[in-house]
């Protein structure tokens, strides 16, 4: 009846539009903008792999554990397990006729907007974990998550870093700063040394973390990660108020 109607294409377009609006808008705002139901917006974002909530994570984890049994039986089992209605469970599942972009799928499979949101989500989780436990393992995960991020030094100069891959395919523990063409790499031992030198919550200058090469960069990273706070006059230059950590 409608030879030009392509449900898959329409779903893809709606999903990409919802993802593009998701950063700073509520589900209701996105729904009003796209003339959709908020529940459909949520399903679109779940299908895109960018929506996050405890209920959504619990439903999808439980449903994946039921793979191999008929859909309706799995739906009923998850509803009973989580004490939800079948309609509620369905509302937290990705569209079956769409392509479900799981969180660990290849970046080439998702849109630029979805990739950016996932990166933000991963960084926020890494920062929250580090703030709960100031140890080497969580700091390293945070460092990995923030590759390519534009930090700022105490004077407001932007910089970022990348971590190269060694011959064995694993990441080397050297951070290559992009501020200068001939700059040295920032070693992991230097970062750990600065971590051990944190005294108190507010750190007024980089040198307070030690006489370490690259400490001005470590200072900017530690502030962004929530490991230290800085004087109010410095916050304006660094543009990352501590209460917004993980949301930039």
N, C-alpha and C positions, 0 to 999 in steps of 0.2 A: 504493500500500500504506500510506503514511503521509501523509495529506493535510495534516497540521499541521506536517510537517517542512519547515523552510526552511533550507537549507544556507547561503545568503548571510547570513541573520540570525544564525545560530549563529557563522559566521566573524567577522562584525562584532563580536559580543559578546565572543568570545574575544580578538580583536585589542585591543579597548578595555580588557579586563581585564589583558592582558599589558602594555599601555602604562602603565596605572596603577601597576603593580608594578615597572616597569623602572628607576626612578630609583636605588633603593638596593639592588637585589637582582640576584643572578647569574641566568643563564639556567636553571640547575638549580633554584634556589630558586623561580623563577617556575613552572617546569614542575611541581615538586612541589606547589605551592599550587593550581595549576589542573588537576592530574592530566593533564598533557600531556607529550609528548616534548620535550626541550630544542631539538631541531632544528625542531620545529613552532613552538615559541615564537619562535625566531629568524626563521622565515619570517613569522610574524605581525607581528613588529616591523619587518621589512624592508618588508612590505606597507603598514604604517602610516607608513613613511618616517622612522623614528626610530632604527633600528639603525645603528651605525657600526663598520666595520672595513675594513682595507685590502683584504682578500679580497672582502668584499661589494661594495665600491665598484668594484673591478676587474672582477668578474663582471658586474655590472649595466651598467657602462659598455661593456664588450665586447659584451654581449648587445644593447644598444640600437643599437650600430653595425651589427648584423646584421639590423636590421628590414627586412622586404621579402622575406626568404627563409623557407622553411618552418621551423616551430619545431624539429623534430628536427635539421634541417641546421644551424641556428643553434646548437643545444645542442652538437652534435658539434664545430663550428668553435671555439666558445668553450673547450670542454674541451681541445682540442688546443693552442689559443693560450696558455692559462694553465697547461697541464700538470696538469690536474685530471681526475678522473673525471666522467662525466656525472652521476652521483648527487650529487657534491659541487657541481657547477654548479647543479643543480636546487635543492639545499638553500639556496642563496644568492639565489634568485630569488623575487620576490613571488608570491603565489597568483594564478594566471591567472583563477580564477573570482571573485576578490575585486576590490575597487577599489584600485588601486595609487596611493597618495597620494605623488606625487613631492615632493622637497624644496621645489620652487618653486611648488607648487600653492597655490591661494587658501586663506587661513586659515579661511574659512567652511566649507571642505570637510572639515576635520579636527576631532577632538575636542579639548576643552580640555587634556586630558592630553598628547596628541600635540603640540599647539601649544607647551605649556610645555617639553617635552623638546627640541623643535626650537630653541626660543629659547635654552635652556641650551647646546645643541650649537653654535649659531652664536656665542654669546658666548665659549665656550671656544676655538673656532678663532680668533676675532678676537684674543683675549689671547695665544695662542700665537704668532700671526703677529707681533704687536706686540713681543713679547719677543725675537723673532728679529731684528727690524729696527725700531729706535726712530726711525721717520721719520714725517713728517706724514701720508702716505697711510694707513699702517697705524693711526695714532692716530685718524684720522677714521673709519675703518671700525669701530674699537672703540667710538667714541663713538656711532655710529649703532646698533650692536648692543645697547648698554646703555640705550637709551631706556626709561624707566619702571622701571629697576632701583632698588632702595632702597639707596643708598650710606649711609655714615655719616661725619660730620665727626670731627675729632680729639677732640671732647668727647662723641661718641656720638650726636649728633642725626641722625635719618634725613632724607634728602632724595632727590629724584629730579629728572629733567629731561626735557623733550621738545623736539623740533626741529620748528619749523613749516615748512610747505611754501609756497614763494613763488608768485607769479603765473604763473611759467613751469612750475610743476609740480615743480620741483626743491627739495631741502631747503635752507633758509637756514642759514648757518653761525652761528646764534645758539642758545644753549642756555637755555631758560626754566626756571629753578629753581622748584620748587614749595614752598619753605620759607615764603615770604611772598607775600601777595596783591599787594603793590606792588613786589616786588623787580625789579631790572633784569635784562636778559638777560645771560648770560655769553657774551662774544664769542669767536670762534675765535682772534682775534689774541692775546687774553689767555691762552688755553690754550697756544698756541705759545710765547708769551713765557716761561711757566712751564716748558715743556718744555726750553727752552734754558738755563734757570737751574738745572737739576738738577746738583748737585755731589756726587758720591759716591753710594753705594747707600742709606745710611740718611739720611733727612731728618727732623729732630726736631720741626719745627713748620712750619705753612703759610707763614709769612713768609719762611722760608728759600728759597722759590720765587720771591720777589719781592714788591714792594709793589703788588699787583694786586687790583682789585676782584674779589671772588668767589674768592680764592685758597684760602679754607678748603674750598670745594667742589672745586676742582681738586686739592687735596691728597688728599681722599677718593677721587676718581676715579683719580688716578695710583697710589695704593696698591692699589686694587682691580685695576687694569690690570697691576700688576707692574712699573711703571716705577720705583717707589721702595719702600724698606722703611722701617719706623718703629720707634722704641724699643719694647722689650717691654711697658712699662707702658701704652703707647698701643694696642697690639694688642688688649688685652682690651676696650677701649671700642669699637674699630672692628669687632671680631668677624670679621675676615677675615684669618686667618693667611696669610702669603705662600705657604706650600706648598700651600694649597688654592685658589689663584687659578684661576678658570675652572670650579670645581665647586660654587660656592655657588648 
